[in-house]
Amino acid sequence: MLIGEVARRCGVSARMLRHYDSLGLVRPTGRTVGGYREYREADIRRILHVEGLRSLGLSLRQVGRALEDPSFAPATLISDLIERTEDRLKREQELLERLRAIETSAPAGWQGVLRTVELLHGLNSPSAAHRQQAVLAPAEDRPVPAELLAKAVLGESDPNVAGALRWALARAGGAGVASVASGVYSENVDIRRRAVLAIAQLPGDESTAVLTDALGDSDTTVRARAALALGRRGETAAVPTLVDLVLAGRNDVEAAEVLGRLSLESGCQDWITGSLVDQLAAHADSAVRIRLTQALVELPGARARSALRELAQDDDRAVARIASALAGALEARSDD
């Protein structure tokens, strides 16, 4: 079989077949009377083997060793090829994200493109100070695109930079909700925590819906941040989680304050007060009951004051003393 037909059959150019021949990688078995290369079935099989190994990323030198040297084990080489391929894919993914960021920013000209590239470099700087500066002092007074901020805030571990990113994202309004919301459903708990903190500062029904989903998170910190944010928005769905925070002693002071605000704004005083009173009856632990007692003072209404007066006679002397002092303070406040 002559070289042209072999090229068509194998999908390899005649020029590449000549190159293989010059390297000694695939030499045709024979020559015609006129001196043309003549390939046989064994030669064609070798060409296909060469192409198969090249498709894995092997160099021609490595392909030659693989086919000729029985001691040339594939395990180490394949592992190295996997590592190099992963690195290349990572670089390609980073390039794709940069290009998409530039496209999203809708630059009017190449100066706009360069500005976005500069922002990307700043946000990806190993220096926390440089990352913060990129957020707080954008050149030419142009805001950082919300999509870039959302991606950065989910990956930022420095608290000062993260705060600056959340501030900038909040300035963008609701534009960043969709981009940062994916973090709430991440398998990485640190990303979920950052996402909830960021969404808590974003307005709108969409962010409220995402925070409501976060109330069911397996992580206590995520649930706490979502509940506090929702409670400040007047969302009564947060009440059970806020009560749990008081019980657990996690953000209990904040939770009690938010429960008090909800009681005023949502008209659900009896439900919230009843939830705390029921927990007082269900728990014997003094520390838990003291926190519940302290939470009652934040609630308006006669039922909360009545519960405090009853607790002033509690068998637990620590609870009784605190309830008595709080009830007295409330009475004095109401007299004023």
ZAMARGU-4260 file (C-alpha; in steps of 0.2 Angstrom, whole numbers, plus 5000, padded with zeros to 4 digits):
<rodrens>
0) 5000/5000/5000 | 5007/5017/4995 | 5009/5032/5006 | 4994/5041/4999 | 4982/5027/5002
5) 4990/5024/5020 | 4987/5042/5024 | 4969/5042/5019 | 4966/5025/5028 | 4975/5030/5044
10) 4970/5049/5045 | 4988/5054/5045 | 4996/5066/5033 | 5009/5059/5021 | 5021/5073/5027
15) 5019/5065/5045 | 5022/5048/5039 | 5038/5053/5031 | 5043/5061/5047 | 5039/5045/5056
20) 5050/5036/5044 | 5065/5049/5046 | 5064/5046/5065 | 5063/5027/5063 | 5047/5027/5072
25) 5037/5019/5057 | 5047/5013/5043 | 5038/5005/5028 | 5042/4987/5026 | 5047/4989/5007
30) 5049/5000/4992 | 5042/4999/4975 | 5053/4996/4960 | 5052/5015/4958 | 5058/5018/4976
35) 5041/5023/4983 | 5037/5018/5001 | 5026/5003/5002 | 5017/4999/5018 | 5010/4982/5024
40) 4997/4978/5037 | 5010/4977/5051 | 5016/4994/5047 | 4998/5001/5047 | 4995/4993/5064
45) 5011/5002/5070 | 5005/5018/5063 | 4988/5016/5073 | 4998/5012/5089 | 5008/5027/5087
50) 4993/5038/5084 | 4984/5030/5099 | 4999/5034/5111 | 5001/5052/5104 | 4982/5055/5108
55) 4987/5052/5126 | 4999/5066/5126 | 5015/5056/5124 | 5029/5064/5114 | 5036/5055/5098
60) 5051/5050/5109 | 5040/5043/5122 | 5030/5034/5109 | 5046/5026/5102 | 5051/5020/5119
65) 5034/5013/5123 | 5034/5003/5107 | 5052/4997/5108 | 5058/4996/5126 | 5049/4981/5136
70) 5056/4989/5152 | 5047/5006/5149 | 5033/5005/5162 | 5018/5015/5158 | 5012/5019/5176
75) 5024/5033/5180 | 5023/5041/5163 | 5004/5040/5164 | 5003/5048/5181 | 5014/5062/5175
80) 5003/5065/5160 | 4988/5066/5171 | 4996/5079/5182 | 5002/5089/5167 | 4985/5088/5159
85) 4976/5093/5175 | 4988/5108/5176 | 4984/5113/5158 | 4965/5111/5161 | 4967/5122/5176
90) 4976/5136/5166 | 4963/5134/5152 | 4948/5136/5165 | 4956/5151/5173 | 4958/5159/5155
95) 4940/5155/5151 | 4934/5163/5167 | 4945/5178/5163 | 4937/5179/5146 | 4920/5178/5153
100) 4923/5191/5166 | 4929/5203/5152 | 4914/5199/5142 | 4902/5202/5157 | 4910/5219/5160
105) 4905/5224/5142 | 4920/5235/5139 | 4918/5249/5127 | 4936/5247/5121 | 4953/5240/5124
110) 4955/5251/5139 | 4940/5243/5147 | 4947/5226/5143 | 4964/5231/5151 | 4955/5238/5166
115) 4946/5222/5169 | 4962/5212/5168 | 4970/5224/5180 | 4955/5220/5192 | 4957/5202/5190
120) 4976/5203/5194 | 4972/5213/5210 | 4958/5201/5216 | 4970/5186/5213 | 4985/5195/5221
125) 4994/5184/5235 | 4994/5201/5245 | 4978/5204/5256 | 4982/5222/5255 | 4982/5222/5236
130) 4966/5212/5235 | 4958/5225/5247 | 4964/5240/5237 | 4957/5232/5221 | 4940/5232/5229
135) 4940/5248/5238 | 4949/5259/5226 | 4945/5254/5208 | 4954/5265/5195 | 4944/5278/5185
140) 4930/5276/5198 | 4922/5261/5189 | 4914/5248/5200 | 4920/5230/5200 | 4908/5219/5191
145) 4896/5209/5202 | 4901/5192/5195 | 4919/5195/5199 | 4915/5201/5217 | 4904/5186/5220
150) 4918/5174/5214 | 4931/5183/5225 | 4920/5183/5240 | 4917/5165/5240 | 4935/5161/5240
155) 4942/5175/5252 | 4948/5169/5269 | 4955/5186/5275 | 4942/5194/5285 | 4946/5212/5281
160) 4946/5208/5262 | 4930/5198/5264 | 4922/5213/5272 | 4927/5224/5258 | 4921/5212/5245
165) 4904/5210/5254 | 4903/5229/5255 | 4906/5231/5237 | 4894/5217/5232 | 4881/5226/5242
170) 4884/5242/5233 | 4880/5232/5217 | 4862/5229/5224 | 4854/5213/5219 | 4865/5210/5204
175) 4877/5198/5213 | 4864/5187/5221 | 4863/5174/5208 | 4882/5173/5207 | 4885/5171/5225
180) 4870/5160/5229 | 4878/5145/5222 | 4890/5145/5237 | 4876/5142/5249 | 4874/5125/5241
185) 4892/5121/5240 | 4899/5105/5249 | 4913/5116/5256 | 4906/5123/5273 | 4918/5138/5273
190) 4911/5143/5256 | 4893/5141/5262 | 4898/5152/5277 | 4905/5166/5266 | 4890/5165/5254
195) 4877/5167/5268 | 4887/5182/5275 | 4887/5190/5258 | 4869/5186/5254 | 4863/5193/5271
200) 4869/5210/5265 | 4860/5209/5248 | 4842/5216/5246 | 4827/5208/5238 | 4816/5193/5238
205) 4829/5182/5229 | 4842/5184/5243 | 4828/5181/5256 | 4823/5164/5247 | 4842/5159/5247
210) 4843/5163/5266 | 4828/5153/5270 | 4835/5138/5261 | 4851/5140/5272 | 4840/5138/5288
215) 4841/5119/5284 | 4860/5118/5282 | 4869/5105/5292 | 4881/5118/5299 | 4876/5128/5314
220) 4886/5144/5309 | 4877/5144/5292 | 4860/5142/5300 | 4864/5155/5313 | 4869/5168/5300
225) 4854/5165/5290 | 4842/5166/5304 | 4849/5182/5311 | 4848/5190/5294 | 4831/5184/5290
230) 4825/5189/5308 | 4831/5207/5304 | 4821/5207/5288 | 4805/5202/5298 | 4804/5184/5292
235) 4796/5173/5305 | 4803/5157/5297 | 4819/5161/5307 | 4810/5160/5324 | 4814/5141/5328
240) 4832/5143/5323 | 4833/5159/5333 | 4826/5150/5349 | 4839/5136/5346 | 4853/5149/5346
245) 4847/5155/5363 | 4846/5137/5369 | 4864/5133/5362 | 4872/5149/5368 | 4878/5153/5351
250) 4874/5171/5346 | 4861/5170/5360 | 4861/5189/5364 | 4859/5194/5345 | 4846/5180/5343
255) 4836/5187/5358 | 4837/5205/5352 | 4830/5199/5334 | 4816/5189/5343 | 4811/5205/5352
260) 4811/5214/5335 | 4801/5201/5327 | 4788/5201/5341 | 4786/5220/5338 | 4785/5219/5319
265) 4776/5203/5315 | 4762/5202/5328 | 4768/5185/5334 | 4772/5189/5352 | 4762/5175/5359
270) 4771/5162/5348 | 4788/5168/5352 | 4785/5170/5370 | 4777/5153/5371 | 4792/5145/5362
275) 4804/5152/5376 | 4792/5148/5390 | 4790/5130/5384 | 4809/5128/5382 | 4810/5134/5400
280) 4799/5120/5406 | 4808/5107/5396 | 4826/5111/5402 | 4834/5108/5419 | 4851/5115/5414
285) 4853/5131/5424 | 4864/5140/5410 | 4851/5136/5397 | 4837/5143/5408 | 4846/5158/5412
290) 4848/5162/5393 | 4830/5159/5390 | 4826/5170/5405 | 4837/5184/5398 | 4829/5182/5381
295) 4812/5185/5388 | 4816/5202/5394 | 4818/5207/5375 | 4800/5203/5372 | 4786/5215/5373
300) 4769/5211/5381 | 4761/5205/5397 | 4764/5187/5394 | 4783/5189/5394 | 4782/5200/5410
305) 4771/5187/5419 | 4783/5173/5414 | 4798/5183/5422 | 4788/5186/5438 | 4785/5168/5439
310) 4803/5164/5436 | 4807/5175/5451 | 4800/5161/5462 | 4810/5148/5452 | 4818/5133/5462
315) 4834/5137/5453 | 4841/5152/5464 | 4852/5158/5450 | 4837/5159/5438 | 4826/5167/5451
320) 4838/5181/5455 | 4841/5185/5437 | 4822/5185/5433 | 4818/5195/5448 | 4831/5208/5443
325) 4825/5209/5425 | 4807/5209/5431 | 4811/5224/5442 | 4820/5233/5428 | 4805/5231/5417
330) 4793/5237/5430 | 4804/5252/5433 | 4805/5256/5414 | 4786/5254/5412 | 4783/5266/5427
335) 4795/5279/5419
</rodrens>
